[in-house]
């Protein structure tokens, strides 16, 4: 009887301990999810979409030149002032031009950059379509052509003539 | 393939190749050194607007710089000193700040006590006109509005791009020009 009671108590203790552990884990995990994003992460996220002014084709977040360090610092200051990502991007374009953007805005002459790839695909498709059609037509001609069609007219006439004479 | 399709493909391919060739050529073109200087408007750090063509009749020295640029610091004191020597002789110095953040640029001007006209290359529109490759770069414009050479690196006492003595030798004849 005594051992049964002890057994039940130990089970209760284990269940309570596991419950307390899970509750603690849930409580400690919760603030992490609810936390505001780290400002340095925000800086890097925006910097990733802007390009270094000095090194060609290098995103700002991975560039270590002094110019890029200064620009990242500027982004951080603007975020601290409460500026939005859009406002920061607009500021950088106004200050340094559209070349700071990864892709040019889809307006004016820039449309060419967006149209050319599609145009290339369409043209490639047209060329491929005509080429395949030509191949298929030739193949069909070759398979449906009568056997005697390949005999030159000169021989055909001669055969005809000899058959008549015979 | 019908003739019209061949023609369309041919024209398109030539067009695409031409487009990229033009872009590469523009990118690889050397910095301006002669001919008419491209006109531009500079919004200065003290909120004034200045048009290059309005300076016709004066010798203009345009210096592209940035606060993050080490070699720019090597020539900063010399440029300011020379500007003070030449400012009453019909010479205008224009500093154009390239890809820089404004607080750093202002700190730089203060650090070297630079008093000649300075402003940022807003929107990055001025530097491509001169096809600059980096900073520092200096361009010399005569009284007639034409370019008379450039220095594509720092101007120091023993620079391989342009020495301080060569700089002075460059300006003096431009002042003497009618």
Interface residues (C-beta under 8 A of the other chain):
Chain A: X53 X54 X65 X66 X67 X69 X70 X71 X73 X74 X93 X94 X95 X96 X97 X99 X112 X116 X119 X120 X123 X126 X127 X130 X131 X134
Chain B: X1 X2 X5 X8 X9 X12 X13 X16 X19 X66 X67 X68 X69 X98 X99 X100 X101 X104 X120 X122 X123 X124 X125 X134
